Amino acid sequence: MANNENFFERVYEVARLIPEGKVTSYGAIAKYLGAARSARMVGWAMNGSSLKEDVPAHRVVNKAGILTGKHHFDGTNLMQQLLENEGVVVIDNQIQNLEKHFWDPFEELSE
């Protein structure tokens, strides 16, 4: 369990760096952390992030820009509302112009 907790904390560290108005994917975070096949584990970390107020979990979506984690937020459309408050357009639970809003930690944080 300690390894999962450590991985989860690393996921939260990356998520905290996502700029307002940008989104990334579970897979992009996993790839950045050197665990490219662990997108699902990143999802589990994000599911548990509700206990951490400083983790902007609403900015993490699936690779197609679909709000797959929305049911983990209080309220019916809270995830969408939070994104729209940051200028991200969401239609039918999918981010529009994903390439415009996509933030790739591998590109942005790697030297």
Phi, psi and omega in degrees: 000328181299322178296320177296316180298319178297314178299315180300317179297322177294322176299314181297323178299317178293314182301323180296341182269352180293121182293155175302138180084003179240159176224160172222177182248162176303316181295323180294321177293316179300315180299315180300323181278005177079021181228058189308333182266016185248030180302321181296322179293324174298320177300318178297320178299315181294325177300325180273359185284351180298340177281351182241104185295338185269009179257115181280071185299336180295344181269006179245121185230179177279175188296340178266001180084017180271138182282068184291339181266008188298332181287354177269000179258146175294142179087154185295315186235029185300317180301313179297316181298318179297318178294316180295327176297339179261007177091011179266126180273129180236125177232129181052047177064020180229135179291132177271147182054051183306319182299329178290324186261351187286131178243116183260109182299331180296320178280319187281330187251346180275148180264000000 
